[in-house]
Amino acid sequence: MKENPRWPQDDFRACFAYCASCKVEHELRVGPARRVAQILCSQLETSGRMDFESTQAHPDFSLEYLWGSARGQMLGVMSYEDAAGKRGWAKAFSGQYNGHWEIPGWVPPVLDPESFWDISAPVDAQIKAVSRVLRNEGSEEDCVLTKKLVGWPLTTERKTELAAYRKRLSQELMHDIQDLYVLRNFRGEESLLRDVFLAKGIPTGAGDCCAPKLLQYAAKHKLRPLGLCEFYWGRENRSGSRQHGHFYAACKEKCQPLLGFMLCGLGDD
């Protein structure tokens, strides 16, 4: 892949954020990660799949997924140095990929996937059942559940009550999921996402972007990040704000409010 002219220079700030503890702004520049990102792009183009390090391709990890209705996804790389001074690099994808939290060769998510599914699966099933009833598409089993919750027949008043119940379920589930995000910084400190997020209201997906995943991986494995580079791969998003192969700095809405804590201690040496 030819280098996109919109990609940054090595001294561009890939991520930066205010730290409530230090009262200063921490940062991490692109550095050597820019060249590594170009290598990853070439590997993706050649292989056509995310699991190119595996001997057997998984159908869910084909890059065709990013060119369909799912549209594209942010990918990122981090160059690092370990305790022995050996250099290496790690890669991450934002959120889930085609319903999967983990792909061989990519860093894991901040949360524990098994705990996520244990918490979300039963509640999500109930939310979907309620939604089907409200759309008049409910199965007999869905209607039995609804009768237990608000009674039957489903009058306008009961529909309002059922919708409120669904909203409460979603809010409680989001709260429980957010408690699975235990962030670590380069001082060795750990904290819940909700306790360090410097903005009102935590948006869905906070902690799932490439930068938090890569920094979490580095902090947990005692690696010193040397640079970070994130880019978009696949069909442009609906708003047109993300284009295939283009570099983008860490986002303001989901990343900056938590990166101040995660970057803390990185420059101490």
PLY file of the C-alpha trace (Angstrom):
ply
format ascii 1.0
element vertex 269
property float x
property float y
property float z
element edge 268
property int vertex1
property int vertex2
end_header
0.00 0.00 0.00
1.36 3.43 -0.94
1.66 5.84 1.95
-1.34 8.14 2.13
-0.29 11.82 2.02
-2.81 12.50 4.78
-0.86 10.32 7.19
1.01 12.27 9.87
4.68 12.88 10.49
6.39 11.01 13.30
6.08 13.94 15.71
2.28 14.19 15.36
0.41 13.68 18.62
-1.49 10.42 18.17
-3.20 10.75 21.52
-3.16 13.31 24.30
-5.34 14.01 27.30
-5.53 15.92 30.56
-4.57 13.97 33.68
-6.62 14.84 36.78
-3.90 13.44 39.03
-0.90 15.29 37.58
-2.87 18.38 36.46
-1.03 18.28 33.13
-1.65 16.94 29.64
0.03 13.62 28.79
0.70 12.61 25.20
2.04 9.90 22.91
3.23 10.76 19.42
3.10 8.67 16.26
6.84 7.98 16.24
8.01 4.69 14.73
4.44 3.36 14.72
3.80 5.12 11.40
6.12 2.79 9.52
4.74 -0.24 11.36
1.19 0.78 10.41
2.23 0.76 6.75
3.56 -2.77 7.19
0.24 -3.86 8.72
-1.67 -2.29 5.82
0.42 -4.31 3.37
-0.21 -7.50 5.34
-3.95 -6.88 5.30
-3.99 -6.17 1.58
-1.97 -9.29 0.80
-3.88 -11.68 3.07
-7.40 -10.27 2.83
-8.08 -11.34 6.42
-7.55 -10.24 10.00
-6.19 -13.59 11.19
-3.30 -13.67 8.71
-0.98 -15.00 11.43
-3.07 -18.19 11.76
-2.46 -21.21 9.55
-6.20 -21.69 8.97
-8.47 -18.80 8.01
-11.64 -18.21 10.03
-14.57 -17.12 7.84
-15.63 -14.46 10.35
-12.29 -12.68 10.06
-12.36 -11.96 6.33
-11.79 -8.28 5.47
-14.82 -8.43 3.19
-16.82 -7.86 6.36
-15.53 -4.27 6.47
-16.74 -3.48 2.96
-20.36 -4.52 3.45
-23.18 -3.19 5.59
-20.92 -3.26 8.66
-18.74 -0.64 6.95
-15.16 -0.06 8.08
-13.37 -0.17 11.39
-10.50 1.57 13.14
-7.25 -0.38 13.43
-4.12 0.66 15.28
-0.52 -0.26 16.00
1.83 0.56 18.88
5.62 0.40 18.74
7.17 -0.44 22.09
10.32 -1.35 23.99
10.35 -4.07 26.64
12.29 -4.13 29.91
15.32 -5.65 28.17
15.36 -2.90 25.54
14.02 -5.12 22.79
11.67 -3.39 20.37
8.44 -4.78 19.01
4.93 -3.80 18.02
1.35 -4.74 18.78
-1.89 -4.23 16.88
-5.52 -3.68 17.87
-8.97 -3.29 16.33
-11.73 -1.14 17.77
-14.68 -2.77 19.53
-15.66 -6.24 18.35
-14.86 -7.64 14.93
-17.87 -9.36 13.38
-19.15 -10.32 16.83
-15.76 -11.40 18.19
-13.79 -9.72 20.96
-10.56 -11.55 20.16
-8.59 -12.48 17.03
-5.26 -14.37 17.11
-2.35 -11.96 16.87
-4.29 -8.89 18.05
-4.26 -7.50 21.60
-7.25 -8.45 23.77
-9.96 -6.02 24.89
-9.72 -4.17 28.19
-12.62 -6.14 29.64
-12.79 -9.91 30.06
-14.86 -11.29 27.12
-16.22 -14.25 29.09
-17.50 -11.97 31.85
-19.03 -9.70 29.22
-21.03 -12.51 27.61
-22.08 -13.91 31.00
-23.50 -10.52 32.00
-24.94 -9.36 28.70
-26.38 -12.48 27.05
-29.37 -13.12 29.37
-30.26 -9.43 29.73
-29.88 -8.79 26.01
-32.21 -11.71 25.27
-34.84 -10.20 27.54
-34.47 -6.75 26.00
-34.93 -8.22 22.50
-37.99 -10.16 23.62
-39.61 -7.00 24.99
-38.74 -5.13 21.80
-40.41 -7.77 19.67
-43.60 -7.53 21.73
-43.64 -3.74 21.43
-43.35 -4.12 17.63
-46.19 -6.68 17.67
-43.75 -9.36 16.52
-43.49 -11.30 19.76
-43.54 -15.10 19.92
-45.71 -17.01 22.37
-42.76 -17.20 24.74
-42.24 -13.43 24.47
-45.90 -12.82 25.31
-45.71 -15.09 28.36
-42.76 -13.02 29.61
-44.67 -9.79 28.98
-47.70 -11.07 30.88
-45.48 -11.73 33.91
-43.95 -8.27 33.70
-46.92 -5.95 33.09
-49.98 -8.11 32.56
-52.17 -8.80 29.54
-53.72 -7.62 27.22
-51.09 -5.11 26.23
-52.89 -1.81 26.62
-51.32 1.55 25.80
-50.55 2.09 29.48
-48.90 -1.31 29.74
-46.86 -0.65 26.60
-45.53 2.52 28.22
-44.65 0.55 31.34
-42.97 -2.14 29.25
-40.91 0.42 27.34
-39.78 1.95 30.64
-38.79 -1.51 31.87
-36.72 -2.08 28.74
-34.95 1.23 29.21
-34.17 0.39 32.82
-32.78 -3.01 31.78
-30.49 -1.34 29.23
-29.22 1.23 31.72
-28.51 -1.40 34.37
-26.74 -3.60 31.84
-24.57 -0.71 30.68
-23.64 0.06 34.29
-22.65 -3.58 34.90
-20.61 -3.73 31.69
-18.75 -0.52 32.53
-17.68 -2.09 35.81
-15.75 -4.70 33.79
-13.35 -2.02 32.54
-10.45 -1.85 35.00
-7.87 0.49 33.47
-4.16 0.41 34.29
-1.62 3.17 33.78
2.18 3.32 33.70
2.45 4.08 37.39
0.98 0.67 38.08
-2.32 2.14 39.26
-5.68 0.57 38.45
-9.09 2.20 38.42
-12.59 1.61 37.12
-13.48 3.36 33.89
-16.28 5.26 35.60
-13.88 6.68 38.19
-11.42 8.21 35.72
-13.63 9.22 32.79
-13.37 13.02 32.66
-16.68 13.83 30.98
-20.35 13.78 31.87
-21.86 10.49 30.82
-19.80 7.57 29.51
-20.66 6.82 25.85
-21.15 3.27 24.62
-17.85 1.84 23.44
-15.62 3.88 25.73
-12.53 1.80 26.43
-12.98 -0.26 23.25
-10.99 1.93 20.83
-7.52 0.95 19.64
-5.54 3.38 21.81
-7.00 2.20 25.17
-6.56 -1.45 24.16
-2.93 -0.92 23.17
-2.01 1.17 26.20
-3.68 -1.34 28.53
-1.69 -4.13 26.91
1.55 -2.17 27.32
0.91 -1.26 30.96
-0.02 -4.84 31.91
3.05 -6.32 30.20
5.49 -3.62 31.38
6.19 -2.33 27.88
7.18 1.25 27.11
5.21 2.65 24.14
7.36 4.48 21.60
4.59 5.51 19.23
1.00 4.87 18.24
-0.81 5.10 14.92
-4.51 4.48 14.18
-6.13 4.24 10.76
-9.48 3.35 9.20
-9.94 0.25 7.06
-12.92 -0.53 4.84
-16.01 1.18 3.50
-16.39 4.77 4.68
-18.72 5.35 7.61
-22.20 6.77 7.08
-21.22 10.33 7.98
-18.24 10.26 5.64
-15.89 11.27 8.46
-13.82 8.07 8.15
-12.11 7.11 4.90
-10.30 3.90 4.00
-6.56 3.99 4.68
-6.58 7.39 6.41
-4.92 8.11 9.75
-6.99 9.50 12.64
-5.92 10.66 16.09
-7.57 9.18 19.19
-11.18 10.39 19.39
-12.32 13.20 21.69
-15.59 11.63 22.81
-14.54 8.15 23.97
-10.75 8.28 24.34
-9.57 11.65 25.59
-11.63 11.51 28.82
-9.86 8.29 29.89
-6.42 8.55 28.23
-5.17 11.09 30.76
-5.24 8.36 33.39
-3.92 5.64 31.08
-0.95 7.69 29.84
0.04 8.75 33.36
3.55 7.61 34.25
4.63 7.00 30.67
7.14 9.86 30.64
8.50 9.34 34.15
11.73 7.79 32.88
0 1
1 2
2 3
3 4
4 5
5 6
6 7
7 8
8 9
9 10
10 11
11 12
12 13
13 14
14 15
15 16
16 17
17 18
18 19
19 20
20 21
21 22
22 23
23 24
24 25
25 26
26 27
27 28
28 29
29 30
30 31
31 32
32 33
33 34
34 35
35 36
36 37
37 38
38 39
39 40
40 41
41 42
42 43
43 44
44 45
45 46
46 47
47 48
48 49
49 50
50 51
51 52
52 53
53 54
54 55
55 56
56 57
57 58
58 59
59 60
60 61
61 62
62 63
63 64
64 65
65 66
66 67
67 68
68 69
69 70
70 71
71 72
72 73
73 74
74 75
75 76
76 77
77 78
78 79
79 80
80 81
81 82
82 83
83 84
84 85
85 86
86 87
87 88
88 89
89 90
90 91
91 92
92 93
93 94
94 95
95 96
96 97
97 98
98 99
99 100
100 101
101 102
102 103
103 104
104 105
105 106
106 107
107 108
108 109
109 110
110 111
111 112
112 113
113 114
114 115
115 116
116 117
117 118
118 119
119 120
120 121
121 122
122 123
123 124
124 125
125 126
126 127
127 128
128 129
129 130
130 131
131 132
132 133
133 134
134 135
135 136
136 137
137 138
138 139
139 140
140 141
141 142
142 143
143 144
144 145
145 146
146 147
147 148
148 149
149 150
150 151
151 152
152 153
153 154
154 155
155 156
156 157
157 158
158 159
159 160
160 161
161 162
162 163
163 164
164 165
165 166
166 167
167 168
168 169
169 170
170 171
171 172
172 173
173 174
174 175
175 176
176 177
177 178
178 179
179 180
180 181
181 182
182 183
183 184
184 185
185 186
186 187
187 188
188 189
189 190
190 191
191 192
192 193
193 194
194 195
195 196
196 197
197 198
198 199
199 200
200 201
201 202
202 203
203 204
204 205
205 206
206 207
207 208
208 209
209 210
210 211
211 212
212 213
213 214
214 215
215 216
216 217
217 218
218 219
219 220
220 221
221 222
222 223
223 224
224 225
225 226
226 227
227 228
228 229
229 230
230 231
231 232
232 233
233 234
234 235
235 236
236 237
237 238
238 239
239 240
240 241
241 242
242 243
243 244
244 245
245 246
246 247
247 248
248 249
249 250
250 251
251 252
252 253
253 254
254 255
255 256
256 257
257 258
258 259
259 260
260 261
261 262
262 263
263 264
264 265
265 266
266 267
267 268
